């Protein structure tokens, strides 16, 4: 008998509207047969992956002697009909397996119901295992129950869901039909779990700080704002948890961390999403140099945890996480990596002219340190493929960092760069309340002059410092960018389940 194959493909001569029409007709037919379309009475007793682990090595004779039956549930991913028998593949959260449906075993009525099911429907299956003539491990269905009837068809089998915006917008479909997408988010879970375990094992305390703040602080960034009706006050979504975490150092905690969501009202790119995840941790009685060692230990250990070694391949480049990593001062990097002479970045007019020639804007009245930072972004950062600690950033662009004892024009701050992008920002914390207040006042002046990213004045934070904060080091690490590295993802949208997108022009 001729095989009738049904897979997640839309035949070229059928429009989506026709497919939806066909699906709705099947739903009507099932309802007329009094079939429950959204049942919740079936209980699974195992995952498909467990079946594959336990029975995957058994041959046909061993399976025939095995009397165990399994109850599994999953989504139909393929259907192949041969008249009185049907083969299907179902997928659960762990893996997929073939099922064998036979009219004589299932019964006439139940078999007719099953023939009206489609790829995408979710079913429960009860049965024993056997091997087909081709050797494939298969469940011989003794019972099948429809659990969820899918109205919409899955994307076409051989082309799948390829359009990236559709994939991000309809992540629920992307996760069904693109196994690689699911693996990215399983890897993300492993990365975050490793970081938590790493910090917990070193006596750090995980805490939670406000996501709505009266004064946005902890980073120079443009915030989102909202309004609290009951209190009639303006609030901001946090740009960073830093100032609250350091308040906890004042309160007596010596090691704290938060894996947090931050919100910055800035541009969107392959490396930037307005809503993103950061790890921030603070430790008393250490400095920025100690944090370099700590960061090497954490991330090289993460690499071993994820890969079994200390190297990864990212976008065609091999990155080696074996410590120690290169450490170079900010201004020295402009010369040795960026190829500049000292006068190129020290002379304000030359520096501004160079930035403009490189295609970047210079805001009137922009501070020299900001211009130098733009030169770094343009000439140095893209070349930092291997892990690099760049340290001793100018004080003008480091409003929360401790000044260097030998040169107050620079701070005891570093940024970590891997694969040509910033991964972490850290520094010895500024705990002098008078110095901090002066830095805030400079930021306020910058804001009044038009710098929308300048820091706000936070009088309560100054008051906290006046009670005394121990010397400390603090660091923020971009979780999304770490996940990009360890999943070889070129865009940050690949590693965020639901990235921000423009509204759809229309819906079907």
URSUL-V214382 format. One record per residue. N is the residue number from 1. RES is the residue in three letters. OMEGA is omega in radians with two decimals (none if undefined). Layout:
BEGIN
N/RES/OMEGA
N/RES/OMEGA
END
This chain:
BEGIN
1/UNK/-3.11
2/UNK/-3.12
3/UNK/3.05
4/UNK/-3.03
5/UNK/3.06
6/UNK/3.13
7/UNK/-3.07
8/UNK/-3.09
9/UNK/3.06
10/UNK/-3.13
11/UNK/-3.00
12/UNK/-3.06
13/UNK/3.11
14/UNK/3.06
15/UNK/3.12
16/UNK/-3.13
17/UNK/3.11
18/UNK/3.10
19/UNK/3.11
20/UNK/3.12
21/UNK/3.12
22/UNK/3.13
23/UNK/-3.10
24/UNK/3.07
25/UNK/3.10
26/UNK/3.10
27/UNK/3.12
28/UNK/3.14
29/UNK/-3.14
30/UNK/3.12
31/UNK/3.11
32/UNK/3.08
33/UNK/3.11
34/UNK/3.06
35/UNK/3.10
36/UNK/-3.06
37/UNK/-3.07
38/UNK/-3.08
39/UNK/3.06
40/UNK/-3.09
41/UNK/-3.13
42/UNK/3.10
43/UNK/3.08
44/UNK/3.11
45/UNK/3.13
46/UNK/3.02
47/UNK/3.13
48/UNK/-3.13
49/UNK/3.12
50/UNK/3.09
51/UNK/-3.12
52/UNK/3.12
53/UNK/-3.05
54/UNK/-3.01
55/UNK/-3.05
56/UNK/-3.11
57/UNK/-3.11
58/UNK/3.11
59/UNK/-3.04
60/UNK/-3.12
61/UNK/3.13
62/UNK/3.11
63/UNK/3.13
64/UNK/3.13
65/UNK/-3.12
66/UNK/-3.06
67/UNK/-3.09
68/UNK/3.00
69/UNK/-3.08
70/UNK/3.03
71/UNK/-3.13
72/UNK/3.09
73/UNK/3.12
74/UNK/-3.10
75/UNK/3.08
76/UNK/-3.13
77/UNK/3.10
78/UNK/3.11
79/UNK/3.07
80/UNK/-3.06
81/UNK/3.08
82/UNK/3.14
83/UNK/-3.08
84/UNK/3.09
85/UNK/3.12
86/UNK/2.98
87/UNK/3.11
88/UNK/2.97
89/UNK/3.06
90/UNK/-3.07
91/UNK/2.96
92/UNK/-3.06
93/UNK/-3.01
94/UNK/-3.08
95/UNK/3.11
96/UNK/-3.13
97/UNK/3.11
98/UNK/3.00
99/UNK/-3.13
100/UNK/-3.08
101/UNK/-3.09
102/UNK/-3.08
103/UNK/-3.08
104/UNK/-3.13
105/UNK/-3.06
106/UNK/-3.06
107/UNK/-3.03
108/UNK/-3.08
109/UNK/-3.13
110/UNK/3.13
111/UNK/3.10
112/UNK/3.09
113/UNK/-3.11
114/UNK/-3.13
115/UNK/3.10
116/UNK/3.12
117/UNK/-3.05
118/UNK/2.94
119/UNK/-3.10
120/UNK/3.10
121/UNK/3.12
122/UNK/-3.06
123/UNK/2.94
124/UNK/-3.08
125/UNK/3.07
126/UNK/3.13
127/UNK/3.12
128/UNK/-3.08
129/UNK/2.96
130/UNK/3.06
131/UNK/3.10
132/UNK/3.12
133/UNK/3.12
134/UNK/3.08
135/UNK/-3.09
136/UNK/3.08
137/UNK/-2.96
138/UNK/3.02
139/UNK/3.06
140/UNK/-2.98
141/UNK/3.00
142/UNK/3.12
143/UNK/3.04
144/UNK/-3.14
145/UNK/3.05
146/UNK/-3.13
147/UNK/3.10
148/UNK/3.09
149/UNK/3.14
150/UNK/3.11
151/UNK/-3.09
152/UNK/3.09
153/UNK/3.03
154/UNK/3.14
155/UNK/-3.10
156/UNK/-2.94
157/UNK/-2.95
158/UNK/3.10
159/UNK/3.04
160/UNK/3.11
161/UNK/-2.99
162/UNK/-3.11
163/UNK/-2.97
164/UNK/-3.12
165/UNK/3.09
166/UNK/3.11
167/UNK/-3.12
168/UNK/-3.09
169/UNK/3.14
170/UNK/-3.07
171/UNK/3.14
172/UNK/3.08
173/UNK/3.12
174/UNK/-3.11
175/UNK/3.12
176/UNK/-2.93
177/UNK/3.14
178/UNK/-3.11
179/UNK/-3.13
180/UNK/3.11
181/UNK/3.12
182/UNK/-3.13
183/UNK/3.11
184/UNK/-3.06
185/UNK/2.95
186/UNK/3.08
187/UNK/3.10
188/UNK/3.11
189/UNK/3.13
190/UNK/-3.13
191/UNK/-3.12
192/UNK/3.12
193/UNK/3.11
194/UNK/-3.11
195/UNK/3.10
196/UNK/-3.13
197/UNK/-3.14
198/UNK/-3.10
199/UNK/3.13
200/UNK/-3.13
201/UNK/3.13
202/UNK/2.99
203/UNK/2.99
204/UNK/3.11
205/UNK/3.08
206/UNK/-3.07
207/UNK/3.08
208/UNK/3.14
209/UNK/-3.01
210/UNK/3.03
211/UNK/2.99
212/UNK/-3.02
213/UNK/3.08
214/UNK/3.10
215/UNK/3.13
216/UNK/-3.09
217/UNK/3.09
218/UNK/3.11
219/UNK/3.03
220/UNK/-3.05
221/UNK/3.12
222/UNK/-3.06
223/UNK/2.88
224/UNK/3.12
225/UNK/3.13
226/UNK/-3.08
227/UNK/3.08
228/UNK/-3.01
229/UNK/-3.05
230/UNK/3.14
231/UNK/-3.10
232/UNK/-3.12
233/UNK/3.09
234/UNK/3.11
235/UNK/3.14
236/UNK/2.94
237/UNK/-2.98
238/UNK/3.01
239/UNK/3.09
240/UNK/3.11
241/UNK/-2.90
242/UNK/-3.00
243/UNK/3.08
244/UNK/3.12
245/UNK/3.12
246/UNK/2.99
247/UNK/3.12
248/UNK/3.01
249/UNK/3.07
250/UNK/-3.09
251/UNK/3.05
252/UNK/3.00
253/UNK/-3.11
254/UNK/3.13
255/UNK/-3.13
256/UNK/3.04
257/UNK/3.05
258/UNK/2.97
259/UNK/-2.80
260/UNK/3.00
261/UNK/3.08
262/UNK/-3.06
263/UNK/3.14
264/UNK/-3.03
265/UNK/-3.03
266/UNK/-3.07
267/UNK/3.09
268/UNK/3.11
269/UNK/3.10
270/UNK/-3.14
271/UNK/-3.05
272/UNK/2.99
273/UNK/-3.08
274/UNK/3.09
275/UNK/-3.05
276/UNK/-3.07
277/UNK/3.11
278/UNK/2.83
279/UNK/2.98
280/UNK/3.11
281/UNK/-3.08
282/UNK/-3.07
283/UNK/3.14
284/UNK/3.01
285/UNK/2.97
286/UNK/3.08
287/UNK/-3.06
288/UNK/-3.14
289/UNK/3.06
290/UNK/-3.11
291/UNK/3.04
292/UNK/3.12
293/UNK/-3.11
294/UNK/-3.13
295/UNK/3.06
296/UNK/-3.13
297/UNK/-3.09
298/UNK/-3.00
299/UNK/3.05
300/UNK/3.05
301/UNK/3.07
302/UNK/3.13
303/UNK/3.11
304/UNK/3.13
305/UNK/-3.06
306/UNK/-2.99
307/UNK/-3.05
308/UNK/3.14
309/UNK/-3.10
310/UNK/3.12
311/UNK/3.00
312/UNK/2.97
313/UNK/3.13
314/UNK/3.13
315/UNK/3.07
316/UNK/-3.13
317/UNK/3.07
318/UNK/3.11
319/UNK/-3.07
320/UNK/-3.11
321/UNK/-3.13
322/UNK/3.08
323/UNK/-0.05
324/UNK/3.12
325/UNK/-3.13
326/UNK/3.10
327/UNK/-3.06
328/UNK/3.13
329/UNK/-3.08
330/UNK/-3.07
331/UNK/3.10
332/UNK/3.12
333/UNK/3.09
334/UNK/-3.12
335/UNK/-3.00
336/UNK/-3.12
337/UNK/-3.13
338/UNK/3.09
339/UNK/-3.11
340/UNK/2.94
341/UNK/-3.12
342/UNK/-3.10
343/UNK/3.14
344/UNK/-3.11
345/UNK/3.14
346/UNK/3.12
347/UNK/-3.06
348/UNK/-3.08
349/UNK/3.11
350/UNK/-3.12
351/UNK/3.13
352/UNK/-3.13
353/UNK/3.14
354/UNK/3.11
355/UNK/3.14
356/UNK/3.12
357/UNK/3.13
358/UNK/3.03
359/UNK/-3.14
360/UNK/3.12
361/UNK/3.01
362/UNK/-3.13
363/UNK/3.10
364/UNK/-3.14
365/UNK/-3.12
366/UNK/-3.10
367/UNK/-3.12
368/UNK/-3.12
369/UNK/3.10
370/UNK/3.09
371/UNK/3.11
372/UNK/3.10
373/UNK/3.10
374/UNK/3.06
375/UNK/3.11
376/UNK/-3.13
377/UNK/-3.07
378/UNK/-2.97
379/UNK/-3.04
380/UNK/-3.01
381/UNK/-3.11
382/UNK/-3.09
383/UNK/-3.10
384/UNK/-3.12
385/UNK/3.06
386/UNK/-3.11
387/UNK/3.12
388/UNK/2.92
389/UNK/3.04
390/UNK/-3.01
391/UNK/-3.11
392/UNK/3.07
393/UNK/3.12
394/UNK/3.14
395/UNK/-3.10
396/UNK/-3.11
397/UNK/-3.13
398/UNK/-2.96
399/UNK/-3.11
400/UNK/-3.05
401/UNK/3.09
402/UNK/3.06
403/UNK/3.04
404/UNK/-3.08
405/UNK/-3.08
406/UNK/-3.09
407/UNK/-3.08
408/UNK/3.10
409/UNK/3.10
410/UNK/-3.09
411/UNK/3.07
412/UNK/-3.06
413/UNK/3.00
414/UNK/2.92
415/UNK/3.09
416/UNK/3.11
417/UNK/3.06
418/UNK/3.13
419/UNK/3.05
420/UNK/3.13
421/UNK/3.10
422/UNK/3.10
423/UNK/-3.06
424/UNK/3.08
425/UNK/-3.05
426/UNK/3.09
427/UNK/2.89
428/UNK/-2.99
429/UNK/3.05
430/UNK/-3.13
431/UNK/3.05
432/UNK/-3.05
433/UNK/-3.13
434/UNK/3.10
435/UNK/-3.13
436/UNK/3.14
437/UNK/3.10
438/UNK/3.11
439/UNK/3.09
440/UNK/-3.14
441/UNK/3.07
442/UNK/3.12
443/UNK/3.10
444/UNK/3.10
445/UNK/3.10
446/UNK/3.14
447/UNK/3.12
448/UNK/3.12
449/UNK/3.05
450/UNK/3.14
451/UNK/-3.05
452/UNK/-3.13
453/UNK/-3.09
454/UNK/-3.08
455/UNK/3.08
456/UNK/2.97
457/UNK/3.11
458/UNK/-3.07
459/UNK/3.14
460/UNK/3.10
461/UNK/3.06
462/UNK/3.11
463/UNK/3.11
464/UNK/3.12
465/UNK/3.14
466/UNK/3.01
467/UNK/3.06
468/UNK/3.02
469/UNK/-3.13
470/UNK/3.02
471/UNK/-3.00
472/UNK/2.99
473/UNK/3.13
474/UNK/-3.06
475/UNK/2.99
476/UNK/-3.14
477/UNK/3.14
478/UNK/-3.12
479/UNK/-3.11
480/UNK/-3.12
481/UNK/3.03
482/UNK/-3.14
483/UNK/3.07
484/UNK/-3.12
485/UNK/-2.98
486/UNK/3.02
487/UNK/3.13
488/UNK/-3.13
489/UNK/-3.08
490/UNK/-3.07
491/UNK/3.11
492/UNK/-3.14
493/UNK/3.11
494/UNK/-3.01
495/UNK/3.04
496/UNK/-3.04
497/UNK/-3.09
498/UNK/3.13
499/UNK/3.14
500/UNK/3.12
501/UNK/3.03
502/UNK/3.09
503/UNK/3.11
504/UNK/3.10
505/UNK/3.13
506/UNK/3.12
507/UNK/-3.13
508/UNK/none
END
